[in-house]
Every structure is written in structure tokens, then in C-alpha cells.
Amino acid sequence: MDLRRLGLLILALACLSQARAAPFAYVPNERSGTVSVIDTASDQVVATIKTGGKPRGIAASPDGRRLYVSNQPTGSLVVVDLAAREISEQIPVGKSPEGVAISRDGAWIAVAVEENNSVALVRAAAPRELTSVRVSGQNPEHAVFSPDGKWLYVSAEDGAVVDVIDVAKRSAVKSITVGERPRGIGFLPDGSRAYVAAENSDRVYVIDCERAEVIAVIAAGKRSNGIAVRPDGKVVFVSNGGDASVSAIDVASGKITATVPVGQRPWNMALTPDGKKLYVANGRSNSVSVIDAEAMTWLRDVPVGEAPWGVVVR
């Protein structure tokens, strides 16, 4: 074999190895001021990134190069360079930021800013642009982009509404009434429905996104909290903070088909891109529970830092 062919073979094998590499799960630990990095192939913590402060909401750029983490004490969005695994920038966004989301195309980052009762919209690329959009809900916790990037659905801890922001207009255009203390939000992949967990109502509210109206209410476990949607759109997962469990909702029937025990105070969650494994942050157990998302069985708990807030997988 000549050197040129050998070089092409090595390059092809390297590309294949990279394509097959398992993604990482990133877990912000509020009381540790760190982000734990879990290799989803081994389910072991392979690195710890120091952010300082109180990291909460987290999102990853589609290209896997950056993490965006909200930092409550400094009122900033922390940008982490994942190649170096260190902070590269801090962007002021407002007082007590919490949930963070990124549009599918990676162009915009949304940050729910609790004490400002607003959502900060940050342009991911330079030059930076930051717009603050007021919402009617008090203490917004999550701001989640619809799959097409046209809308942001915003839940607020103090209130019983989900505010809808028109991203292009940079304004809130509607409030949808749901149960008390709405928290986690997840969209079906086609954007037709959104699922909202209302913690004080122990319910999941199903919203028809075309009409922006609630079309169904599903009884969940005690203090229903986080939401994750399987990539095939067939199953929605809800964490039950008061029951230390995660339930699976069959989208077709609207029924809970399985419930799996996890650690104490399960909060926000994320799935691997293939939809096979679900990672659940257990705020009071200082761990992440790993669930087989197809068989709905507990696989293992992974120790992380103190008070893990959520997970993003990239």
C-alpha cells in the first residue's frame, strides 16, 4: 500500500472513530460551582470544569465547541470553551439568571432571568447582541425554543402561565394558562405540541402550538418538574421531584406507561441523541441517574458535584 492510500485509510478510520464516539453529558452543580463531564459510553465522570458561583441552566452549541451556563451570583452567562474546558467569556444578562436554551441553528441563546421577570436573547456569534424581553410570569425559570426557532415558551415559578415570545419581534405575544408553578418545557420534534410540567399541580399540560392552547392535562407524580422528549417524538419523560422518580408518557395515548425510581429531588434531564439513555440530575442526592429510555429501567447512578441542576448531552 502506498503512502497516499495509507494516509487516506488512517483519515477514514479517524473519522469513523469520531463519528462513533459517545457524546458527553454536562451537569452544572449549583453548590460546587462546577460542571461535571460524564462520558456516556462508560457513564463515568471524566472531567470537572470550574465555573465558580452558582451554575444552573446549561446549553451546548450544536457544533459541540461551547457550553453556555447561567451563573446566579454574577448575573451572567458563562461561555465555556469545551476544547480547553475552561471559561472563555462572561456575558451580563440580568439579575439571577436560570434556564438556558439555544436555537437549533445555534444562532441565539435564551436565558430566563428570574428577578428581572424577563428573557435575555443573546446572539451566539460576534458581534454580540443582547435583547431583554419582559414576560408576565413572575420569576421565569425556563425559556425553550420551538424546533423552528420562531417561538420561545417561558415558564415562571410564581404564576400559572407559560408566556409565548415571538423571537423575530422580540416580544411576548400570548400567555397560556397552566397549573401552578410551571417548570420544565419540551417540544415534540415537529413542533406541534409542547409539554409543560407544573410542580404544584402534579400535572403535565399539553399545548397545541398552532393554537397556543392547552388541549390535555396528564396526572404525573408528586411535584412534577423536568421534561425531556425522546427524539422520535413518541415518548415524553417527566421527573417527579417529590416521588424521586421519572415517568414515561406515551404521546399517542397520553398515558403514563412506566415509572422508574431515581435519586432524591430529580430535576432537569437530557437524552442521548439516539434516544436510548436518559440522564437525570438528582439535586439532593448529588448524583445523576442513568435510565434505559427504551426499556424504562434504572441502569446506574453517577456521583457528581453538590446540588446538580440539570443535564445537557452533546
N, C-alpha and C positions, 0 to 999 in steps of 0.2 A: 504494500500500500504506500503510495507516495505521500509526501508531507502535506500536500494540499488536502487530499482526501482525509488524512488523519486529523487535520485541523478541523475540517467540516464535521467529522464524526464527533469529536470532542465537544464542539459547539452545540451540536444537536443533542448530545447526551446531557449537557449542562442545562439547556433549555427545557428538556423533558423533566429533569430533576427539579427545576424551579417550578414548573407547571404543576408537578405532583406534590410539592411541599405543602404541608398542612398550614393553615393560617394561624395567626396568634390571636388570643383573647386578651384584651387590655382592661384592667379593673382599677378604677380610681378608689383609693382608700381615704375616706374623709379624715380620720383621726391620725393617720400615719403621714399624711402629706406626700403620698407616693402613688404610683401606678404600677400594679403587678402585671407582668407579662407571662402569659400561660401559653406554652406550646400545645396546640390542640391535638397533636399526634400522640404525645406522651401524657398530656394533662398534668404537666409539671411546671412550676414557676421557674422560668429560665433567666429572668432579669427583673430588676426593680428600678423604676425611673423616679427620681426625686423631683417633685413639683413644689413642695412646700405648701404652706397654707392649708386650705380645706378643699381638695379637689372633689368635684361632684359629677356634673354632666360630662359626657365624653362622646366624641365622634371621630371618625377616621376619614381622611381623604380617600377618594376612590382609587388613587394610584398607590396607596399604602405608604406614602412618604411622610405624612404628618398626622399627629393627633391634635385634636382641639379639646381642651379641658377647661371647664369653668373653675374659677378659684374664688370662693366666697369672701375671704377677708380682704383681698386686694381689689375686688370688683372687676376682675379682668378675665379675659380669655387667654389661656396659656397655650402657646403653639409649641409642640414637641417635634423635633427632628428625629424620625424613627431610625435613620441610619446611624446617627450619633447617640440616640436615646438620651437626649438632653434638651432643655428648653432653648428655643431659638428666638422667641418673641413673646411679649405680653401686650395684649390689646385691651385698653379700658373699655368696658361695656356698660357699667352701671352697678348699683348697689345690690349685693347679694345675688349674683347670677347662679342659675341652677342647670336645668336641662339644656343640652346642646344637640343640634342636628345639622346635617349637611345635605344639600340638594343632591340628587342622583348624579347630576353632571359635575358636581364638585365646585360650582361657581359661587354658591352662597352658603354661609354658616348662619344659623339662627340660635340665639341664646335667650332663654326665658330669664328675665331679670325681676326677681321677686319684689323687692322693696320699691322699685320704680313702677311696678304694675305695667310692664312693657316687654316687648321683644326687641332685641338688638339684631339687626340684619347686617352682617359683615361680609364684604367681598373677599373671597379667598385669595385672589390674585392681586398683585400691585397694579395701579395704586389702590391703597385701601379706601374703601367707602364704608361708612357706618351710618345706618338709619335706625332711629328708635321709633317703634310703633306702639302706641298705647292700646291696652286692651281693657275690657270691662271687668274681667275676673280679677279678684284680689290675690296677690302672691302667686303669679304664674309659675308653674313648675316645669312643664314640658311644652316645647314648641316643635312640631313634627311636620316636615314637608310631605305633601301628597306626592305620589310617584312621578307625576308630570311636572312637579315643581311650581305649579300655579298657585297653590294654597298652602297656608300654614294653619294647622289646628293647634290651639293653645289651651291647655288645661290649667286650672288655678286651684290651689289648696283651699282657699277661703272663698267658697262660692259653689254654685251648682250649674256652671255653664262651660261650654267649650267655645272659645272665640275663633272665628274664621278670618284669617288675614289674606287679602288679595296681594300676592307678592309683587306683582307688577305695579300696582297702585300704592304699595306701601301703606295700606290702611286696613283696619278691621271693618269688615262689611256685614258680619252677622254674628249673633250669639245663639248657640244651640243649648237648650236646657237639658241637663242630665242629672245624675244623682249627686249627693253631697260629697265634696272633696274629690273631684276627678283628678286622676293622676296619669297613669300610662296610656299611651295612644299608639295604635298600629293600623296601617292601611293594608287592605288586600293589594296584591301586586298590580291588578288592573285599575286600582283607584276607585272602584265602585262603592266600597264601604270602608268605614273606619270603625274601630273597636276602642272603646274608652272604659277603663276601669275606674269605678267610683268607690273610694275606700270606705267612706262612712255609710254607704248604702249596700255594700257587699254585692254589687251588681256590675255587669258589663253592659254598656249601652252600645247598640249597633246603629250607626248613622249611614243613611243613604246619602252619598256625597253629591250626587247630582241635585237632589232636592235640599240638601243640608238639613235633614230632619231625622230624628230618631225613629227607627222602624221596628226595633225589637229590644227587649231587655232580658238579659240572661242572669239568673241567680248564680253567683260564684261563691267562693269560700269567704271566710271572715277577713275583713279588711283587704279586699281585692286591690291590687296595686299595679304591678308591672304588666306590660303587654308585649308579646312577640308573635310574629306571623310567619308561618312556615313558607319558604319561597314558592311552593306550588300553590299557595293560597287555599289549601284545603283545611288547615288547622290553625287555630289561634290559641296561644298559651296565655294564661293569666296566673300571676303569682298571688298567693293568699297570705298576706303578712301575719295575720292573727292565727292562722292554722298551720303555719310552717309547711306549706305545700304549694304545688303547682298543678293547675288543672288544664286539660286539653279540651277545647271547644271544637266540635265538628261544624264547619262552616255551613255545609249543606242542610243539616238538620237543626242547627242552633242549640244542640245539646252538649253537655259535658260528658265526655266518653271515658275519661280516666283522670285520676288524681294521684300525684306522687309526693310522698313526704320528702322534704329537703331540710336545710338548716333553719335557724331561727330568724325571723323577720326577713323573709325573702323579698327582694325589692325588684330592681330592674334586671332585664335578661337580654340575651342575644343568642342567635342561632349561627351555626357554621353555614357557609354559602350553599352547601349541598343539603341543608335542612336535616341532617342526621343527628346532630348533637345540640343540646340546649344548655347554655351556661347561665346560672342563676346566682346573683350576688346576695349573700345572706348577711345582712347588716349587723346582726347581733351574734353571729357565730364566727365572724371573721374568716369566712370561707366562701368558696364558690362551689355550688353543687352542679355536677355534670349529669345530664339526663339523656338517655337514648330517646330521641324525639319521635322515633317511629314506633318502637315497642312500648314507649312510655314507662320506662324502668329507670331507677336510680343507678348510676354507674359508680360514682365516687364523689368525695368532697376534696377540694383543693384548698389548703390553707393559704390565705393571702394576708394583707395588712388589716389594720383596725377599721371597722365600720365601712366595708365596701358598699359603694353607692349603686353601681351598675356595671355593665359589660358592653364592650363593642368588639366585634370579631372582624379582622381584616387580614 
